[in-house]
Amino acid sequence: MSRVLRHCALAVIVAWSALVSGCSDTTSDPTGGDSASAADAVTIEVRIDSGTVTPTNERTEAKVNQPIVVRVDSDASDELHVHSDPAHTFPVERRAGQKFRFTVTVPGSVDIELHDAGKTVTTLLIRP
């Protein structure tokens, strides 16, 4: 493999890794605290236990570009969908302490649902 081709392949791998790692954050901040903007974050606690999802059909208020954190404790695998523009999808694993962060850039109503469970966790009411 030529040197140029190897560098191109490495650049593609690095770019792909950055893209994938930027899609979700399922670990807590290693410093023990969140960033300053996280102090203003809206946090939604979700539990999946023996097929029961808590909460369901809630209403949650937030502002445009306000950080939103969904914390999930689950005994089942699922996918968390955020129906915003752009949409967000996060893989839910069978474990406690998962954390997913995102922002919504357009005012309006945004559903957060668990795909496999077929449940709407909450509808975000995003205001300017």
ZIBEL-V323016 format. One record per residue. N is the residue number from 1. RES is the residue in three letters. PHI is phi in whole degrees, 0 to 359 (999 if undefined). NEAR is the number of other ideal C-beta (glycine too) atoms within 8 Angstrom. Layout:
n->N res->RES phi->PHI near->NEAR
n->N res->RES phi->PHI near->NEAR
//
This chain:
n->1 res->MET phi->999 near->4
n->2 res->SER phi->290 near->5
n->3 res->ARG phi->299 near->5
n->4 res->VAL phi->296 near->6
n->5 res->LEU phi->296 near->8
n->6 res->ARG phi->298 near->9
n->7 res->HIS phi->295 near->8
n->8 res->CYS phi->296 near->8
n->9 res->ALA phi->297 near->9
n->10 res->LEU phi->297 near->8
n->11 res->ALA phi->297 near->8
n->12 res->VAL phi->296 near->8
n->13 res->ILE phi->296 near->8
n->14 res->VAL phi->297 near->8
n->15 res->ALA phi->296 near->8
n->16 res->TRP phi->297 near->8
n->17 res->SER phi->299 near->8
n->18 res->ALA phi->295 near->8
n->19 res->LEU phi->296 near->8
n->20 res->VAL phi->295 near->7
n->21 res->SER phi->290 near->6
n->22 res->GLY phi->279 near->5
n->23 res->CYS phi->286 near->8
n->24 res->SER phi->206 near->8
n->25 res->ASP phi->233 near->6
n->26 res->THR phi->253 near->8
n->27 res->THR phi->237 near->5
n->28 res->SER phi->279 near->5
n->29 res->ASP phi->296 near->8
n->30 res->PRO phi->295 near->5
n->31 res->THR phi->279 near->4
n->32 res->GLY phi->93 near->4
n->33 res->GLY phi->226 near->4
n->34 res->ASP phi->264 near->6
n->35 res->SER phi->295 near->5
n->36 res->ALA phi->301 near->4
n->37 res->SER phi->293 near->7
n->38 res->ALA phi->292 near->10
n->39 res->ALA phi->297 near->6
n->40 res->ASP phi->263 near->6
n->41 res->ALA phi->290 near->12
n->42 res->VAL phi->272 near->11
n->43 res->THR phi->247 near->8
n->44 res->ILE phi->241 near->14
n->45 res->GLU phi->267 near->5
n->46 res->VAL phi->236 near->15
n->47 res->ARG phi->230 near->9
n->48 res->ILE phi->243 near->15
n->49 res->ASP phi->220 near->9
n->50 res->SER phi->54 near->4
n->51 res->GLY phi->86 near->6
n->52 res->THR phi->261 near->6
n->53 res->VAL phi->254 near->11
n->54 res->THR phi->228 near->7
n->55 res->PRO phi->277 near->9
n->56 res->THR phi->224 near->8
n->57 res->ASN phi->55 near->6
n->58 res->GLU phi->279 near->9
n->59 res->ARG phi->238 near->6
n->60 res->THR phi->228 near->10
n->61 res->GLU phi->266 near->7
n->62 res->ALA phi->206 near->11
n->63 res->LYS phi->251 near->7
n->64 res->VAL phi->306 near->10
n->65 res->ASN phi->67 near->6
n->66 res->GLN phi->284 near->11
n->67 res->PRO phi->298 near->11
n->68 res->ILE phi->238 near->14
n->69 res->VAL phi->240 near->12
n->70 res->VAL phi->251 near->14
n->71 res->ARG phi->259 near->12
n->72 res->VAL phi->233 near->12
n->73 res->ASP phi->248 near->11
n->74 res->SER phi->218 near->16
n->75 res->ASP phi->256 near->6
n->76 res->ALA phi->216 near->10
n->77 res->SER phi->283 near->8
n->78 res->ASP phi->197 near->11
n->79 res->GLU phi->232 near->10
n->80 res->LEU phi->266 near->17
n->81 res->HIS phi->250 near->12
n->82 res->VAL phi->247 near->13
n->83 res->HIS phi->272 near->8
n->84 res->SER phi->246 near->12
n->85 res->ASP phi->236 near->5
n->86 res->PRO phi->281 near->4
n->87 res->ALA phi->285 near->8
n->88 res->HIS phi->232 near->11
n->89 res->THR phi->228 near->9
n->90 res->PHE phi->234 near->12
n->91 res->PRO phi->282 near->8
n->92 res->VAL phi->264 near->13
n->93 res->GLU phi->257 near->8
n->94 res->ARG phi->278 near->6
n->95 res->ARG phi->190 near->7
n->96 res->ALA phi->268 near->5
n->97 res->GLY phi->78 near->7
n->98 res->GLN phi->282 near->12
n->99 res->LYS phi->225 near->12
n->100 res->PHE phi->238 near->14
n->101 res->ARG phi->240 near->10
n->102 res->PHE phi->196 near->9
n->103 res->THR phi->229 near->7
n->104 res->VAL phi->243 near->14
n->105 res->THR phi->257 near->7
n->106 res->VAL phi->231 near->8
n->107 res->PRO phi->297 near->6
n->108 res->GLY phi->138 near->5
n->109 res->SER phi->261 near->7
n->110 res->VAL phi->227 near->11
n->111 res->ASP phi->276 near->11
n->112 res->ILE phi->245 near->14
n->113 res->GLU phi->225 near->11
n->114 res->LEU phi->262 near->15
n->115 res->HIS phi->297 near->9
n->116 res->ASP phi->292 near->8
n->117 res->ALA phi->286 near->10
n->118 res->GLY phi->68 near->6
n->119 res->LYS phi->240 near->8
n->120 res->THR phi->271 near->9
n->121 res->VAL phi->285 near->14
n->122 res->THR phi->204 near->12
n->123 res->THR phi->250 near->12
n->124 res->LEU phi->281 near->15
n->125 res->LEU phi->256 near->9
n->126 res->ILE phi->269 near->12
n->127 res->ARG phi->244 near->8
n->128 res->PRO phi->299 near->4
//
